[in-house]
Amino acid sequence: MAPTARSGPYFCGIDAAMDVVSGKWKSLILWELHHHGVRRFAELRRGLPGVSEKMLIQHLREMEEDGLVHREVYREVPPKVEYSLTDDGVSLNAALAPLGAWGTDRIRRIGADKIPVE
């Protein structure tokens, strides 16, 4: 894989992992693509209420650069662009699964509201 803008040095593996998932929306983009497979930009935006177009574009570009997301452009009118997880994105999502389980348990423990998922 080609070197990316984020390439260390790192203190430890957690530091390196957090480097590619930092930002409020990246882990949610991973979750959305994992649960829905291939998504177009508008579908991702609808699936992530509150994300701005600018922030979603920025995070998708960074995640593509980091090898987590694949961007497929179809040359048609109107242009069609689809996003999906790469093998690295799938493996990162699997690594985040225990953290998600912990968070789900925390929601239950503290009695927090959970946003309904379509």
ZAMI-658277 format. One record per residue: residue number from 1; residue in three letters; x, y, z of N, C-alpha, C, O, CB in turn. Coordinates in pm, whole numbers, plus 50000, padded with zeros to 5 digits. Each point is the difference from the previous one (the first is absolute). Glycine has a CB too. Example, Ala and Ser with C-alpha at 12.3 -4.5 7.8 and 13.67 -1.06 7.14 Angstrom:
<atoms>
- 1 / ALA / 51319 / 49431 / 50780 / 49911 / 50119 / 50000 / 50090 / 50120 / 50000 / 50104 / 49998 / 50066 / 49707 / 49885 / 50059
- 2 / SER / 50154 / 50222 / 49803 / 50082 / 50119 / 50006 / 49923 / 50109 / 50073 / 50051 / 50111 / 50017 / 50067 / 49826 / 49768
</atoms>
This chain:
<atoms>
- 1 / MET / 50085 / 49882 / 50000 / 49915 / 50118 / 50000 / 50089 / 50123 / 50000 / 50106 / 50001 / 50063 / 49708 / 49876 / 50059
- 2 / ALA / 50144 / 50227 / 49808 / 50076 / 50124 / 49992 / 49997 / 50072 / 50134 / 49900 / 49993 / 50072 / 50048 / 50025 / 49682
- 3 / PRO / 50160 / 50053 / 50280 / 49999 / 50075 / 50125 / 49893 / 50109 / 49998 / 49969 / 50056 / 49895 / 50276 / 49898 / 50133
- 4 / THR / 49700 / 50074 / 50089 / 49896 / 50101 / 50011 / 50052 / 50120 / 50077 / 50112 / 49998 / 50051 / 49710 / 49825 / 49940
- 5 / ALA / 50097 / 50279 / 50019 / 50039 / 50120 / 50074 / 50021 / 49967 / 50147 / 50084 / 50061 / 50067 / 49788 / 50083 / 49772
- 6 / ARG / 50052 / 49760 / 50212 / 50014 / 49958 / 50140 / 50085 / 49873 / 50002 / 49951 / 49890 / 49975 / 49823 / 50213 / 50090
- 7 / SER / 50354 / 49913 / 49965 / 50089 / 49884 / 49996 / 50100 / 49999 / 50115 / 50113 / 49952 / 49985 / 49861 / 50046 / 49768
- 8 / GLY / 49985 / 50055 / 50363 / 50084 / 49991 / 50119 / 50098 / 50114 / 50010 / 49995 / 50096 / 49922 / 49981 / 49659 / 50069
- 9 / PRO / 50113 / 50235 / 50104 / 50025 / 49887 / 50091 / 49889 / 49987 / 50105 / 49932 / 50097 / 50033 / 50314 / 49931 / 49931
- 10 / TYR / 49740 / 49852 / 50087 / 49896 / 49969 / 50098 / 50062 / 49947 / 50129 / 50107 / 49941 / 49999 / 49731 / 50011 / 49816
- 11 / PHE / 50091 / 50071 / 50296 / 50043 / 49946 / 50129 / 49968 / 49852 / 50010 / 50078 / 49922 / 50055 / 49887 / 50302 / 50050
- 12 / CYS / 49918 / 49737 / 49840 / 49955 / 49861 / 50011 / 49893 / 49975 / 49895 / 49965 / 50089 / 49923 / 50087 / 49905 / 50325
- 13 / GLY / 49896 / 49883 / 49748 / 49898 / 49963 / 49903 / 49871 / 50078 / 50018 / 49934 / 50033 / 49902 / 50166 / 49743 / 50090
- 14 / ILE / 49863 / 50254 / 50132 / 49879 / 50078 / 50025 / 50014 / 50138 / 49936 / 49906 / 50051 / 49939 / 50052 / 49825 / 50279
- 15 / ASP / 50159 / 50184 / 49796 / 50028 / 50130 / 49940 / 49981 / 49994 / 49848 / 49938 / 50089 / 49942 / 50224 / 49962 / 50245
- 16 / ALA / 49892 / 49846 / 49749 / 49988 / 49984 / 49855 / 49855 / 49977 / 49958 / 49955 / 50054 / 49899 / 50277 / 49853 / 50095
- 17 / ALA / 49695 / 50013 / 50084 / 49860 / 49973 / 49967 / 49915 / 50125 / 50016 / 49917 / 50031 / 49915 / 50113 / 49731 / 50159
- 18 / MET / 49991 / 50310 / 50035 / 49920 / 50120 / 50025 / 50029 / 50108 / 49895 / 49915 / 50085 / 49974 / 50084 / 49862 / 50271
- 19 / ASP / 50119 / 50050 / 49697 / 50036 / 50095 / 49896 / 49905 / 49991 / 49881 / 49966 / 50102 / 49940 / 50273 / 49885 / 50134
- 20 / VAL / 49718 / 49892 / 49890 / 49913 / 49984 / 49884 / 49852 / 50005 / 50033 / 49917 / 50010 / 49909 / 50262 / 49855 / 49990
- 21 / VAL / 49784 / 50127 / 50229 / 49857 / 50009 / 50035 / 49968 / 50128 / 50078 / 49888 / 50016 / 50048 / 50103 / 49734 / 49957
- 22 / SER / 50106 / 50339 / 50006 / 49973 / 50124 / 50073 / 49898 / 50083 / 49922 / 49998 / 50000 / 49877 / 50235 / 49998 / 50224
- 23 / GLY / 49685 / 50073 / 49971 / 49893 / 50077 / 49939 / 49867 / 49934 / 50034 / 49989 / 49878 / 50003 / 50163 / 50198 / 49810
- 24 / LYS / 49750 / 50005 / 50211 / 49869 / 49951 / 50045 / 49935 / 49903 / 49902 / 49934 / 49906 / 50043 / 50039 / 50307 / 50078
- 25 / TRP / 50045 / 49807 / 49750 / 49919 / 49927 / 49902 / 50066 / 49876 / 49942 / 49930 / 49917 / 49942 / 49969 / 50298 / 50006
- 26 / LYS / 50231 / 49768 / 50065 / 50068 / 49888 / 49933 / 49950 / 49864 / 50048 / 49973 / 49912 / 49917 / 50226 / 50234 / 50057
- 27 / SER / 49789 / 49835 / 50156 / 49952 / 49871 / 50048 / 49856 / 49977 / 49958 / 49959 / 49886 / 49976 / 50198 / 50129 / 50219
- 28 / LEU / 49765 / 50092 / 49796 / 49860 / 49987 / 49956 / 49991 / 49971 / 49851 / 49909 / 49929 / 49956 / 50022 / 50227 / 50226
- 29 / ILE / 50161 / 49898 / 49739 / 50006 / 49966 / 49857 / 50035 / 49852 / 49986 / 49939 / 49930 / 49919 / 50131 / 50306 / 50021
- 30 / LEU / 50027 / 49716 / 50138 / 50035 / 49857 / 49998 / 49877 / 49915 / 50032 / 49973 / 49901 / 49932 / 50264 / 50154 / 50135
- 31 / TRP / 49690 / 49984 / 50038 / 49882 / 49925 / 50042 / 49894 / 50000 / 49889 / 49944 / 49896 / 49968 / 50103 / 50164 / 50272
- 32 / GLU / 49928 / 50056 / 49702 / 49898 / 50014 / 49894 / 50035 / 49912 / 49880 / 49913 / 49931 / 49947 / 50039 / 50305 / 50129
- 33 / LEU / 50174 / 49767 / 49881 / 50040 / 49919 / 49884 / 50000 / 49851 / 50034 / 49971 / 49917 / 49914 / 50168 / 50274 / 50004
- 34 / HIS / 49894 / 49775 / 50206 / 49997 / 49860 / 50040 / 49857 / 49945 / 49998 / 49976 / 49889 / 49951 / 50228 / 50150 / 50192
- 35 / HIS / 49703 / 50038 / 49909 / 49861 / 49952 / 50012 / 49919 / 50012 / 49871 / 49900 / 49930 / 49984 / 50111 / 50135 / 50253
- 36 / HIS / 50031 / 50021 / 49672 / 49923 / 50019 / 49877 / 50077 / 49968 / 49874 / 49945 / 50007 / 49890 / 49928 / 50167 / 50229
- 37 / GLY / 50254 / 49790 / 49893 / 50079 / 49967 / 49882 / 50030 / 50123 / 49917 / 50036 / 50104 / 50055 / 49862 / 49670 / 49942
- 38 / VAL / 50088 / 50216 / 49875 / 50029 / 50110 / 49908 / 49895 / 50110 / 50019 / 49880 / 49974 / 50002 / 50227 / 49866 / 49831
- 39 / ARG / 49943 / 50284 / 50180 / 49910 / 50114 / 50019 / 50043 / 50116 / 49911 / 50119 / 50023 / 49978 / 49836 / 49906 / 50261
- 40 / ARG / 49947 / 50143 / 49711 / 50028 / 50124 / 49929 / 50011 / 50112 / 50103 / 49959 / 49984 / 50114 / 49918 / 49936 / 49677
- 41 / PHE / 50180 / 50193 / 50166 / 50025 / 50111 / 50093 / 49873 / 50044 / 50072 / 50000 / 50015 / 50122 / 50187 / 50060 / 49730
- 42 / ALA / 49705 / 49945 / 50073 / 49874 / 50046 / 50061 / 49947 / 49898 / 50100 / 49942 / 50039 / 50102 / 50006 / 50091 / 49690
- 43 / GLU / 50070 / 49741 / 50180 / 49955 / 49896 / 50094 / 50081 / 50006 / 50129 / 49944 / 49986 / 50109 / 49988 / 49869 / 49697
- 44 / LEU / 50198 / 50166 / 50181 / 50085 / 50015 / 50119 / 49956 / 50121 / 50081 / 49990 / 49994 / 50123 / 50202 / 49898 / 49756
- 45 / ARG / 49783 / 50217 / 50053 / 49962 / 50122 / 50070 / 49867 / 49982 / 50073 / 49985 / 50046 / 50114 / 50139 / 50089 / 49715
- 46 / ARG / 49779 / 49800 / 50107 / 49872 / 49973 / 50067 / 50017 / 49906 / 50118 / 49928 / 50011 / 50099 / 49954 / 50025 / 49683
- 47 / GLY / 50211 / 49871 / 50207 / 50023 / 49903 / 50106 / 50076 / 50056 / 50119 / 50009 / 49936 / 50105 / 49989 / 49892 / 49722
- 48 / LEU / 50057 / 50291 / 50157 / 50079 / 50064 / 50107 / 49943 / 50138 / 50029 / 50061 / 50101 / 49965 / 50146 / 49771 / 49966
- 49 / PRO / 49676 / 50135 / 50133 / 49939 / 50130 / 50027 / 50094 / 50090 / 50079 / 50061 / 49959 / 50099 / 49713 / 49933 / 49899
- 50 / GLY / 50238 / 50231 / 49956 / 50085 / 50097 / 50069 / 50133 / 50024 / 49932 / 50064 / 50102 / 50027 / 49827 / 49828 / 50180
- 51 / VAL / 50152 / 49980 / 49705 / 50128 / 50021 / 49932 / 49980 / 50102 / 49889 / 49902 / 49994 / 49926 / 50175 / 49770 / 50129
- 52 / SER / 50017 / 50329 / 49934 / 49993 / 50098 / 49891 / 50059 / 49937 / 49874 / 50079 / 49905 / 50007 / 49938 / 50290 / 50156
- 53 / GLU / 49945 / 49859 / 49724 / 50053 / 49951 / 49872 / 50152 / 50015 / 49998 / 50071 / 49908 / 49958 / 49713 / 50154 / 49925
- 54 / LYS / 50265 / 50052 / 50163 / 50144 / 50027 / 50003 / 50075 / 49897 / 50086 / 50103 / 49948 / 49958 / 49849 / 50296 / 50008
- 55 / MET / 49996 / 49728 / 50152 / 50068 / 49907 / 50091 / 49996 / 49858 / 49944 / 50099 / 49927 / 50010 / 49839 / 50219 / 50185
- 56 / LEU / 49949 / 49814 / 49746 / 49991 / 49866 / 49943 / 50098 / 49984 / 49885 / 50068 / 49897 / 49990 / 49691 / 50090 / 50077
- 57 / ILE / 50249 / 50112 / 49846 / 50096 / 49995 / 49889 / 50142 / 49990 / 50055 / 50079 / 49918 / 49952 / 49765 / 50218 / 49903
- 58 / GLN / 50190 / 49946 / 50243 / 50135 / 50001 / 50058 / 50035 / 49864 / 50059 / 50107 / 49945 / 49974 / 49871 / 50300 / 50074
- 59 / HIS / 49930 / 49700 / 50032 / 50028 / 49870 / 50063 / 50009 / 49888 / 49897 / 50086 / 49913 / 50012 / 49796 / 50166 / 50194
- 60 / LEU / 50031 / 49921 / 49694 / 50007 / 49897 / 49897 / 50132 / 50007 / 49924 / 50059 / 49897 / 49969 / 49691 / 50110 / 50009
- 61 / ARG / 50297 / 50113 / 49993 / 50130 / 50015 / 49930 / 50114 / 49947 / 50086 / 50088 / 49930 / 49951 / 49823 / 50271 / 49928
- 62 / GLU / 50088 / 49834 / 50250 / 50105 / 49951 / 50090 / 49995 / 49848 / 50012 / 50103 / 49933 / 50000 / 49888 / 50283 / 50127
- 63 / MET / 49889 / 49730 / 49884 / 49985 / 49854 / 50015 / 50041 / 49928 / 49872 / 50053 / 49889 / 50006 / 49762 / 50147 / 50159
- 64 / GLU / 50161 / 50025 / 49719 / 50046 / 49943 / 49874 / 50152 / 50002 / 49995 / 50063 / 49902 / 49959 / 49725 / 50172 / 49925
- 65 / GLU / 50271 / 50038 / 50156 / 50145 / 50015 / 50003 / 50064 / 49898 / 50095 / 50109 / 49948 / 49972 / 49866 / 50296 / 49976
- 66 / ASP / 49958 / 49727 / 50163 / 50051 / 49903 / 50097 / 49970 / 49855 / 49962 / 50039 / 49908 / 50072 / 49932 / 50267 / 50102
- 67 / GLY / 49962 / 49805 / 49714 / 49974 / 49864 / 49953 / 49884 / 49931 / 50070 / 49991 / 49877 / 49997 / 50247 / 50111 / 49949
- 68 / LEU / 49672 / 50088 / 50116 / 49887 / 49941 / 50072 / 49874 / 49995 / 49915 / 49916 / 49911 / 50016 / 50182 / 50173 / 50195
- 69 / VAL / 49889 / 50011 / 49697 / 49880 / 50014 / 49918 / 50041 / 49998 / 49853 / 50099 / 50061 / 49960 / 49782 / 50071 / 50222
- 70 / HIS / 50039 / 49798 / 49738 / 50019 / 49998 / 49855 / 49894 / 50091 / 49938 / 49882 / 49991 / 50034 / 50214 / 49772 / 49970
- 71 / ARG / 49946 / 50323 / 49905 / 49911 / 50093 / 49929 / 49995 / 49957 / 49855 / 50102 / 50000 / 49931 / 49951 / 50193 / 50227
- 72 / GLU / 49829 / 49770 / 49796 / 49980 / 49957 / 49861 / 49921 / 50107 / 49925 / 49888 / 50033 / 50039 / 50118 / 49722 / 50030
- 73 / VAL / 50052 / 50298 / 49824 / 49935 / 50103 / 49920 / 49953 / 49936 / 49871 / 50078 / 49939 / 49927 / 50067 / 50246 / 50174
- 74 / TYR / 49727 / 49830 / 49870 / 49942 / 49950 / 49876 / 49984 / 50117 / 49904 / 49938 / 50101 / 50034 / 49940 / 49711 / 50088
- 75 / ARG / 50177 / 50173 / 49761 / 49996 / 50107 / 49899 / 49865 / 49993 / 49927 / 49988 / 49938 / 49895 / 50266 / 50055 / 50077
- 76 / GLU / 49648 / 50073 / 50086 / 49868 / 50007 / 49939 / 49941 / 50136 / 50035 / 50054 / 50074 / 50081 / 49913 / 49673 / 49933
- 77 / VAL / 49921 / 50283 / 49924 / 49933 / 50127 / 50025 / 49866 / 49971 / 50064 / 49919 / 49928 / 49940 / 50198 / 50185 / 49865
- 78 / PRO / 49855 / 49940 / 50315 / 50093 / 50074 / 50085 / 50106 / 49907 / 50058 / 49979 / 49879 / 50008 / 49839 / 50286 / 50048
- 79 / PRO / 50297 / 49890 / 49986 / 50107 / 49917 / 50056 / 49952 / 49922 / 50122 / 49919 / 50049 / 50079 / 50250 / 50116 / 49836
- 80 / LYS / 49881 / 49716 / 50099 / 49964 / 49913 / 50112 / 50128 / 49961 / 50072 / 50096 / 49954 / 49938 / 49696 / 49958 / 49943
- 81 / VAL / 50210 / 50107 / 50252 / 50115 / 49964 / 50082 / 49951 / 49912 / 50114 / 49903 / 50034 / 50067 / 50221 / 50181 / 49873
- 82 / GLU / 49944 / 49673 / 50082 / 49963 / 49909 / 50108 / 50121 / 49978 / 50091 / 50114 / 50000 / 49955 / 49713 / 49887 / 49898
- 83 / TYR / 50143 / 50094 / 50275 / 50103 / 49976 / 50101 / 49978 / 49864 / 50063 / 49886 / 49958 / 50023 / 50135 / 50290 / 50022
- 84 / SER / 50088 / 49683 / 49983 / 49994 / 49871 / 50068 / 50126 / 49984 / 50085 / 50096 / 50075 / 49984 / 49764 / 49823 / 49828
- 85 / LEU / 50137 / 50004 / 50277 / 50117 / 49974 / 50085 / 50102 / 49916 / 49924 / 49963 / 49911 / 49924 / 49894 / 50102 / 50282
- 86 / THR / 50269 / 50015 / 49815 / 50108 / 49915 / 49951 / 50022 / 49889 / 50104 / 49935 / 49999 / 50104 / 50175 / 50195 / 49768
- 87 / ASP / 49980 / 49715 / 50100 / 50034 / 49896 / 50098 / 50053 / 50063 / 50129 / 49968 / 49953 / 50109 / 50083 / 49886 / 49704
- 88 / ASP / 50029 / 50267 / 50175 / 50049 / 50069 / 50121 / 49886 / 50064 / 50077 / 49999 / 49999 / 50123 / 50219 / 50044 / 49762
- 89 / GLY / 49685 / 50013 / 50044 / 49883 / 50059 / 50066 / 49918 / 49896 / 50073 / 49951 / 50024 / 50110 / 50045 / 50152 / 49716
- 90 / VAL / 49988 / 49706 / 50111 / 49926 / 49890 / 50063 / 50073 / 49954 / 50126 / 49937 / 49977 / 50103 / 49973 / 49951 / 49673
- 91 / SER / 50223 / 50059 / 50216 / 50075 / 49951 / 50116 / 50000 / 50105 / 50112 / 49996 / 49964 / 50118 / 50149 / 49895 / 49730
- 92 / LEU / 49860 / 50269 / 50118 / 49993 / 50104 / 50102 / 49863 / 49999 / 50067 / 49990 / 50014 / 50122 / 50176 / 50126 / 49750
- 93 / ASN / 49730 / 49843 / 50049 / 49865 / 49993 / 50057 / 49988 / 49882 / 50096 / 49938 / 50012 / 50105 / 49969 / 50094 / 49686
- 94 / ALA / 50153 / 49780 / 50173 / 49998 / 49883 / 50089 / 50076 / 50031 / 50129 / 49959 / 49957 / 50108 / 50028 / 49889 / 49692
- 95 / ALA / 50123 / 50227 / 50189 / 50077 / 50037 / 50120 / 49921 / 50095 / 50089 / 50018 / 49999 / 50122 / 50194 / 49970 / 49749
- 96 / LEU / 49702 / 50113 / 50071 / 49919 / 50095 / 50077 / 49875 / 49935 / 50060 / 49935 / 50061 / 50085 / 50149 / 50120 / 49767
- 97 / ALA / 49882 / 49697 / 50106 / 49878 / 49934 / 50048 / 49996 / 49988 / 50153 / 49895 / 50030 / 50057 / 50098 / 49843 / 49729
- 98 / PRO / 50114 / 50085 / 50283 / 49994 / 49995 / 50146 / 49976 / 50138 / 50063 / 49933 / 50009 / 50103 / 50220 / 49795 / 49889
- 99 / LEU / 49901 / 50300 / 49949 / 49976 / 50135 / 50050 / 49852 / 50036 / 49984 / 49940 / 50060 / 50088 / 50297 / 50007 / 49853
- 100 / GLY / 49704 / 49894 / 49944 / 49858 / 50023 / 49977 / 49914 / 49925 / 50100 / 49900 / 50053 / 50048 / 50148 / 49980 / 49711
- 101 / ALA / 49990 / 49843 / 50273 / 49926 / 49922 / 50099 / 50008 / 50066 / 50137 / 49901 / 50006 / 50073 / 50146 / 49783 / 49797
- 102 / TRP / 50071 / 50262 / 50164 / 50016 / 50070 / 50126 / 49909 / 50123 / 50004 / 49935 / 50027 / 50101 / 50303 / 49891 / 49916
- 103 / GLY / 49758 / 50157 / 49872 / 49916 / 50119 / 49993 / 49852 / 49968 / 50010 / 49924 / 50072 / 50065 / 50252 / 50034 / 49796
- 104 / THR / 49782 / 49785 / 50075 / 49859 / 49956 / 50009 / 49964 / 49967 / 50143 / 49892 / 50034 / 50048 / 50119 / 49877 / 49718
- 105 / ASP / 50080 / 50022 / 50303 / 49977 / 49966 / 50141 / 49994 / 50128 / 50084 / 49919 / 50010 / 50092 / 50199 / 49768 / 49876
- 106 / ARG / 49967 / 50317 / 50001 / 49998 / 50128 / 50073 / 49868 / 50073 / 49980 / 49945 / 50055 / 50095 / 50304 / 49960 / 49879
- 107 / ILE / 49700 / 49987 / 49903 / 49870 / 50063 / 49973 / 49894 / 49939 / 50092 / 49919 / 50072 / 50059 / 50146 / 49972 / 49700
- 108 / ARG / 49937 / 49825 / 50251 / 49903 / 49930 / 50086 / 50022 / 50033 / 50147 / 49905 / 50029 / 50072 / 50082 / 49785 / 49760
- 109 / ARG / 50140 / 50183 / 50213 / 50032 / 50025 / 50141 / 49958 / 50138 / 50047 / 49948 / 50016 / 50110 / 50242 / 49828 / 49866
- 110 / ILE / 49834 / 50257 / 49941 / 49971 / 50136 / 50043 / 49861 / 50047 / 49961 / 49957 / 50109 / 50036 / 50284 / 49939 / 49946
- 111 / GLY / 49687 / 49867 / 49943 / 49864 / 50035 / 49959 / 49994 / 50110 / 49897 / 49904 / 50077 / 49996 / 50022 / 49853 / 50226
- 112 / ALA / 50177 / 50079 / 49693 / 50003 / 50105 / 49899 / 49905 / 49967 / 49884 / 49968 / 49884 / 49974 / 50270 / 50166 / 50089
- 113 / ASP / 49719 / 50054 / 49870 / 49919 / 49981 / 49880 / 50088 / 49951 / 49888 / 50119 / 50031 / 49995 / 49721 / 50149 / 50076
- 114 / LYS / 50101 / 49742 / 49839 / 50071 / 49950 / 49883 / 49925 / 50048 / 49877 / 49878 / 49985 / 49991 / 50211 / 49811 / 50134
- 115 / ILE / 49983 / 50260 / 49779 / 49938 / 50049 / 49878 / 49953 / 49879 / 49918 / 50079 / 49910 / 49974 / 50067 / 50299 / 50026
- 116 / PRO / 49728 / 49789 / 49958 / 49951 / 49887 / 49921 / 50072 / 49992 / 49865 / 50031 / 50102 / 49938 / 49746 / 49919 / 50175
- 117 / VAL / 50249 / 49856 / 49843 / 50070 / 49976 / 49873 / 49899 / 49948 / 49900 / 49918 / 49913 / 50030 / 50301 / 50037 / 50088
- 118 / GLU / 49789 / 50106 / 49761 / 49909 / 49957 / 49893 / 50035 / 49863 / 49951 / 49934 / 49947 / 49910 / 50032 / 50288 / 50023
</atoms>
